[in-house]
Amino acid sequence: MRVQLGPGFGWLWSAYAVSTYGTWIAFGAFPLIAVQVLHSPAFAVSLLEAAGLTVSAIVAVPLGPWVEHRAKRPVMIASDLARFLALASVPIAYFLGALTYGQLLVVSVISGTSGIVFTAASGAYLKHLVRSEHLLVANGRFEGTSWVATAAGPPLGGALVGLLGPVVTVAADALSFLLSALGVLRIRGSDVAAPRDIATGLRVTDLLGGWRFILHDRGLRRLFLNSILVSGLIMATLPLLAVLLLGEYRFPAWQYGLAFGIPALGGFVGARLSPRLVARHGRHRVMIVSGWLRSIFPLGLAFTQPGIAGLLTVIAVEGLLITSMGVFNPINATERLQRTPADHTARVLTAWSVSSKLTQATLMVIWGILATLTSPLAAITISGVLLLATPLLLPRRTHMPETVAASTEDVRAA
């Protein structure tokens, strides 16, 4: 038997799935358009990625308190429609011969900001929609969907690019957000919005409310620092790994895709195992073990070498890393939601996303400089060494008693 989370969750899950697949089908489309269509130099391509992360994160800061005091379903629908309109403008401008680099920058910022808003609203709504003891199962289903999309989306997108060009994948991504908005629109039942003090309105101090709450809760603070540092250090090495494999080691594109497509399936396996492992061994123990494993395995990339042996090394290391992340991430998301009261959820999730994106952008720049001064492999190795210390930041205990966190229904769902 499976845990029945209700038709509302089914529509929310479907909306998440279709937009996630659309995003991964269009993965890498903007840099490809910048290079092949607009003939942009390397610096401009790098700026496109960094600016999208940084500017969208800054713009999203005042939106956390705003989302908190509004019904979440309309906010999610508006976020999806904003991404649909922004992305749809790219193929339209392309076919009219009016596409510019500046438009790609603007679309990147709008998409990034809307994504942060949607994540904050959907997280708060999920806490309202699903019973607390079933949040781990719900987050596991989201996590599994994400990793399957990660494995299947880029190859499908690559085939579409080869047949019809990179702009077509952007159109598919735009359509996915329209379908996501329609899915959220089908959800029935009550909504959630934190009460607002009309007399005082939005104060400047409210902008930092998410960070203040995170730093006040010791367990949440440790989880926050661990999460943004691990994601930042891992993301900082992805461009360097591309340079190493495609540039120095001359891997063909299909092998590079294989090196990341196959391991992504491990994330699906890990997400499906997460509730069962929690039921058997307890949430805190599974969180600590999987948290350590996802910080140990990246160091294996230091042994990457040319040829088939190097390809197998990357597949094995990434597979173990992503499987550990598949186990850890649903626990992380559940712990974060259960530690946060309903009237602070949107602000906390916004602060979390903003901090993560800014950290990733900063570390990408630092590691790019580090790789220039040393080598891509040396910079990847340094990241792996630093990751070894991040599990020390994990919480000393979980929010809920293990008997509540791992119900019989969770085991059946696994």
Order of alpha helices (4+ residues) and beta strands (2+ residues): alpha-alpha-alpha-alpha-alpha-alpha-alpha-alpha-alpha-alpha-alpha-alpha-alpha-alpha-alpha-alpha-alpha
